[in-house]
Amino acid sequence: MQKRRSLLGLLFHLAGVLLMLPFAISYFAGWIPPTKSLPVALCGMFYPYLLVVNFCFLLYWILHRNRMWIPSLVLLLAGLPLVGRYYQYAGVDDDGEPHAMMLKTMTYNVQLCGAYRDNRSDVQALYRDSIFRVIREAAPDLLCMQEFYQGNASSHHNTALLDSLLPSYYCYPDIRRRSSHYIGNLIYCRFPVVGAGCVGNSYDLDNHSAIYADVLVGQDTFRIYNLHLKSVQFQQQDYDFAQQLTDANWVRTEPLTKGSKRILKKLKVAYATRTQQVDSIVRHIDQSPYPLIVCGDFNDTPWSYTYRQFKKRLSDSFVQSGIGRGNSFDINRVLRFRIDYVFCDKRLKGLHHTVLRHSGASDHYAVMAGIVEIQ
C-alpha cells in the first residue's frame, strides 16, 4: 500500500513538472507565427486551462512543502499580465471625464441567421428574430456583423428586414453569392459613410476577411474595420468529439487518434490562412489616415500571434473596461474562448465593454463597447 502511494506521488510529481513546459511555451504564442510552430500556437490557445492546472499544482507543492513551489510560483507570476486578457476583476464603467462623443459599438457573428441549423423557414425566422432582438435592444451606433445571410427572393432573410430594424443607418455591405444564397459582412452606422472598401484580396474570399468604412462623426473621420478571419470550420462531428473529450458521460463514438488528427489538420490550415490575413490587414491599418476602430470575429485567442499584431497597435476594450470572463464563443461548458474583439486607436478609449450572453441565436455572443476620444 505504501509503495502504491509512493508510486502515485511520483507520477503526480512528474506530471506537475511536465505540465510546466507547455505552460511556459504558451507565453511565446503571441511572438511566434503559427506557420513556424503549430505546437506553440496550440499551447497559447489552451493557456487558461494550463493556468488553472499549474495553479493547482502550485497549491499541491506548497501543501506538501515541496521546493517545486518556487519555480511554479515564478512561472505563474511571469505570466500574470496575460490573465487580464481573459478575466477582468473590475471593469471601468466610466472614467468620470466628459466626452464629446461616444460610439456604442457592437460586433456580432450571427452564424448565417440560423440558415444552416434548420431548413424550415419558420424555424430560421425564429433564429433571425432572436438575433435582431439582441441588436434592437442594444441599439448600437456602430454595428459590425459577420456571416450575415441573405437568401433568395422568397427567403425570410434579406437586407430589407435589417434596414427596417436599423432605419436611417448608413450601410456598407460586402455580400457575395454562393449558389442559391448570399453571405458576407456588413458595417451599419448612424453616421455618414464617406469611404469604404475591402482589404486587398482578403485571401479567403469565403470569409470576406476584412472590410472598412470611413465614418464622419461631427467634424472627425474614423476608419472602422470589420474582420472575419479564417475559422477552423468545425462540423458537427468535431463538436461531438470535443464533447466526448470533456464530458465523462458522453457516448464515445470516435477513436481519440482519428478525431485528434482531423482537428489538428483543420487548425493547421486555419492558422496558416489567418497569418496571411493578419499580415495583410495590419499593413493596411498602418497606412490609415484616420483614428481606428477594429471589430470582428478574429477566430483566435488573446494569447495568439493574431491578437498580438493588433494589440501592439491598438487598445483592447475588454482589457480597458471589461468585467468577468470575456469569452464570446462556447464550444461547450468546458471549452470557452474569447475570439470576438473591439479594438480602438491609442487616441481612443473603450468603456462599458460587455458580452451579451444570450442563448440559442448564434454560436457567438455579441460584444459591445463604448468608444470615446481621449481629451
ZIDAKA-V843718 format. One record per residue. SS is DSSP state (helix for helix, strand for strand, loop for the rest). PHI is phi in degrees with one decimal (none if undefined). D_CENTER is the distance of its C-alpha to the mean C-alpha in Angstrom with 2 decimals. Layout:
BEGIN
((SS,PHI,D_CENTER) (SS,PHI,D_CENTER))
END
This chain:
BEGIN
((loop,none,49.00) (helix,-64.7,48.72) (helix,-64.7,47.90) (helix,-63.3,45.14) (helix,-64.5,43.59) (helix,-64.3,43.96) (helix,-66.0,42.29) (helix,-63.0,39.33) (helix,-63.5,39.09) (helix,-67.0,39.18) (helix,-65.9,36.48) (helix,-64.9,34.24) (helix,-61.4,34.99) (helix,-63.7,34.21) (helix,-61.8,30.86) (helix,-62.7,29.93) (helix,-67.7,30.96) (helix,-65.5,29.19) (helix,-74.1,25.82) (helix,-69.6,26.04) (helix,-67.2,25.70) (helix,-62.8,22.18) (helix,-65.5,21.10) (helix,-65.3,22.76) (helix,-64.1,21.32) (helix,-60.0,17.70) (loop,-65.7,18.54) (loop,-97.6,19.13) (loop,-61.3,15.96) (loop,-74.9,14.87) (loop,-98.0,18.40) (loop,-110.9,19.18) (loop,-57.6,17.89) (loop,-58.5,16.97) (loop,-66.0,19.84) (loop,-93.9,22.19) (loop,-157.6,21.17) (helix,-65.8,19.05) (helix,-57.8,20.11) (helix,-64.6,18.78) (helix,-61.5,15.27) (helix,-66.8,15.54) (helix,-62.1,16.85) (helix,-64.5,13.93) (helix,-61.3,11.50) (loop,-100.7,13.93) (helix,-51.6,14.70) (helix,-60.2,14.52) (helix,-73.5,16.91) (helix,-65.3,19.10) (helix,-62.2,19.30) (helix,-62.6,20.61) (helix,-62.4,23.02) (helix,-69.8,24.38) (helix,-67.3,24.89) (helix,-63.0,26.91) (helix,-67.8,28.94) (helix,-60.2,29.63) (helix,-61.6,31.16) (helix,-63.0,33.11) (helix,-61.3,34.53) (helix,-65.8,35.57) (helix,-63.7,37.22) (loop,-96.6,39.11) (loop,52.7,40.02) (loop,-96.7,38.69) (loop,-66.4,38.27) (helix,-63.8,34.97) (helix,-63.7,33.48) (helix,-69.2,33.98) (helix,-63.9,31.76) (helix,-63.8,29.24) (helix,-66.1,29.12) (helix,-60.2,29.03) (helix,-63.5,26.03) (helix,-66.2,24.12) (helix,-67.0,25.18) (helix,-62.7,24.24) (loop,-102.9,20.54) (helix,-57.4,20.67) (helix,-60.8,18.82) (helix,-73.9,15.68) (helix,-61.0,15.73) (loop,-66.0,14.96) (loop,-78.4,11.43) (loop,-116.7,10.71) (strand,-134.0,13.84) (strand,-115.8,15.99) (loop,-76.0,19.59) (loop,-151.0,20.64) (loop,-77.1,18.79) (loop,-104.4,20.89) (loop,-70.7,21.72) (loop,-157.3,24.08) (loop,-93.4,25.60) (loop,79.2,29.00) (loop,-99.7,29.50) (loop,-73.0,30.45) (loop,-127.7,28.25) (loop,-67.5,29.52) (loop,-150.4,26.38) (strand,-139.5,23.11) (strand,-97.0,20.58) (strand,-73.6,18.71) (strand,-111.3,15.44) (strand,-125.0,13.11) (strand,-119.0,10.12) (strand,-153.3,10.22) (strand,-87.3,9.78) (loop,-92.3,13.24) (helix,48.8,13.66) (helix,60.7,17.03) (helix,53.3,18.38) (helix,82.5,19.55) (loop,-64.1,21.70) (loop,-95.1,20.99) (loop,-84.8,21.32) (loop,-156.6,24.95) (loop,-78.6,27.60) (loop,-76.7,29.43) (helix,-63.9,29.08) (helix,-68.9,29.73) (helix,-70.0,26.86) (helix,-59.5,24.50) (helix,-63.6,25.83) (helix,-64.9,24.92) (helix,-62.0,21.23) (helix,-59.6,21.45) (helix,-64.5,23.33) (helix,-64.6,20.88) (helix,-64.7,18.03) (helix,-65.0,20.53) (helix,-63.7,21.64) (helix,-60.0,18.29) (helix,-66.7,18.45) (helix,-62.4,22.17) (helix,-69.6,22.04) (helix,-77.1,19.43) (loop,48.4,21.49) (loop,-71.4,19.16) (loop,-79.6,20.96) (strand,-135.1,18.18) (strand,-124.5,16.00) (strand,-109.2,13.51) (strand,-114.4,13.31) (strand,-114.3,12.01) (strand,57.8,14.10) (strand,-72.2,16.98) (strand,-115.8,20.02) (strand,-131.7,23.61) (loop,-85.5,26.38) (loop,-76.1,30.05) (loop,-60.0,32.55) (loop,-91.6,33.10) (loop,-78.5,29.48) (loop,-77.3,28.09) (loop,-99.1,25.03) (loop,-159.4,25.90) (helix,-67.8,25.10) (helix,-60.8,28.24) (helix,-63.6,26.76) (helix,-67.9,23.74) (helix,-62.6,26.28) (helix,-70.9,28.31) (helix,-71.0,25.39) (loop,-119.6,24.80) (loop,-65.0,28.40) (loop,67.7,29.31) (loop,-82.1,25.78) (strand,-91.9,25.54) (strand,-132.3,23.37) (strand,-121.8,22.25) (strand,-100.5,21.34) (strand,-129.2,20.59) (strand,-115.6,21.59) (strand,-124.6,23.31) (strand,-79.7,25.60) (strand,-132.8,25.12) (loop,47.7,28.47) (loop,-101.0,29.01) (strand,-146.4,25.91) (strand,-126.1,23.54) (strand,-147.2,19.79) (strand,171.9,17.67) (strand,-111.2,15.80) (strand,-135.2,17.45) (strand,-120.6,17.83) (strand,-111.5,20.03) (strand,-149.9,21.72) (loop,-71.9,24.79) (loop,-107.6,26.12) (loop,-60.3,27.81) (strand,-95.8,25.97) (strand,-102.3,28.32) (strand,-170.8,26.58) (strand,-162.9,23.80) (strand,173.5,22.90) (strand,-105.8,20.70) (loop,-91.5,19.82) (loop,54.6,22.31) (loop,-93.9,22.37) (loop,62.5,18.59) (loop,57.2,19.42) (loop,-103.6,17.81) (loop,-65.3,19.54) (loop,-63.2,18.42) (loop,-100.0,14.86) (loop,45.5,16.36) (loop,-62.1,13.85) (strand,-153.7,14.86) (strand,-127.9,17.19) (strand,-143.9,18.52) (strand,-141.7,21.05) (strand,-93.0,23.46) (strand,-113.8,24.07) (strand,-96.2,27.29) (strand,-115.8,27.17) (loop,63.8,30.76) (loop,-98.2,32.02) (strand,-106.2,28.69) (strand,-113.4,26.44) (strand,-121.1,22.67) (strand,-100.4,20.58) (strand,-108.0,17.40) (strand,-107.2,14.92) (strand,-118.8,12.75) (strand,-111.5,10.65) (strand,-136.7,9.76) (loop,-81.8,9.75) (loop,-52.8,11.50) (loop,-94.2,10.39) (loop,-74.4,12.43) (loop,59.7,14.21) (loop,-64.9,15.15) (loop,-104.9,18.40) (helix,-59.2,20.10) (helix,-64.4,21.93) (helix,-73.2,18.80) (helix,-64.5,17.60) (helix,-63.5,21.24) (helix,-66.2,21.39) (helix,-61.9,18.44) (helix,-66.7,20.32) (helix,-65.3,23.49) (helix,-78.1,22.22) (helix,-110.7,21.09) (loop,-122.8,23.73) (loop,-63.8,27.32) (loop,-93.4,28.77) (loop,-74.4,26.89) (loop,-68.6,29.34) (loop,-77.4,29.14) (loop,-114.1,29.24) (loop,-144.3,28.10) (loop,-60.2,29.19) (helix,-58.5,26.76) (helix,-64.0,27.56) (helix,-63.6,27.07) (helix,-64.1,23.68) (helix,-64.3,22.39) (helix,-63.3,23.74) (helix,-64.3,22.15) (helix,-69.6,18.61) (helix,-62.1,19.22) (helix,-63.8,20.51) (helix,-65.3,17.47) (helix,-62.6,15.22) (helix,-61.8,17.78) (helix,-63.7,17.85) (helix,-64.2,14.11) (helix,-61.1,14.06) (helix,-62.9,17.22) (helix,-67.8,16.14) (helix,-61.5,12.92) (helix,-60.6,15.26) (helix,-63.8,17.66) (helix,-60.7,15.33) (helix,-62.1,14.06) (helix,-60.7,17.72) (helix,-70.9,18.90) (helix,-67.5,16.52) (helix,-67.9,17.20) (helix,-63.9,20.88) (helix,-66.8,20.74) (helix,-61.1,19.08) (helix,-63.4,21.80) (loop,-98.7,24.42) (loop,-67.7,23.35) (loop,-84.5,26.38) (loop,-121.9,24.49) (strand,-58.7,22.14) (strand,-111.9,18.49) (strand,-129.7,15.57) (strand,-119.2,12.45) (strand,-123.9,9.81) (strand,143.7,7.58) (strand,-96.6,5.22) (loop,-86.5,5.13) (loop,53.5,5.16) (loop,-150.6,5.74) (loop,-87.3,6.23) (loop,-71.5,8.02) (loop,-113.9,11.20) (loop,-96.1,10.89) (helix,-60.6,13.11) (helix,-56.7,10.51) (helix,-61.0,9.32) (helix,-62.7,13.04) (helix,-62.5,14.26) (helix,-87.3,12.70) (helix,-64.9,13.36) (loop,-75.9,16.96) (loop,-107.6,17.53) (loop,-132.7,15.72) (strand,-104.7,15.03) (strand,-91.1,11.86) (helix,-62.3,12.77) (helix,-66.8,11.45) (helix,-63.5,13.65) (helix,-75.3,16.35) (helix,-148.5,16.60) (loop,-77.6,14.28) (loop,-135.3,16.11) (strand,75.2,15.57) (strand,-76.2,12.49) (loop,-103.2,9.09) (loop,-60.3,7.55) (loop,-120.4,6.14) (strand,-148.2,6.95) (strand,-114.5,10.40) (loop,-74.3,12.46) (loop,-157.1,15.35) (loop,-66.7,16.69) (loop,-96.5,16.29) (loop,-89.7,13.15) (strand,-128.0,10.28) (strand,-133.0,6.87) (loop,-101.9,4.42) (loop,-131.8,1.04) (strand,-110.4,2.86) (strand,-134.9,5.73) (strand,-124.9,9.50) (strand,-103.6,11.59) (strand,-142.3,15.36) (loop,-56.3,18.53) (loop,-63.3,20.49) (loop,-82.1,23.08) (strand,-118.8,20.82) (strand,-145.5,19.30) (strand,-97.7,16.67) (strand,-122.3,18.29) (strand,58.1,17.74) (strand,-63.4,13.94) (strand,-140.8,13.45) (strand,-102.5,11.19) (strand,-86.9,13.52) (loop,-86.5,13.82) (loop,-76.5,16.07) (loop,-131.5,16.89) (loop,88.8,17.85) (loop,-75.0,16.92) (loop,-146.9,13.68) (loop,-81.5,11.53) (strand,-111.4,8.63) (loop,-97.4,9.55) (strand,-72.6,10.40) (strand,-120.4,9.57) (strand,-122.4,12.80) (strand,-154.4,14.38) (strand,-95.5,17.94) (strand,-100.8,18.51) (strand,-126.6,22.03) (strand,-82.4,24.26) (loop,-85.0,25.58) (loop,-76.9,29.36))
END
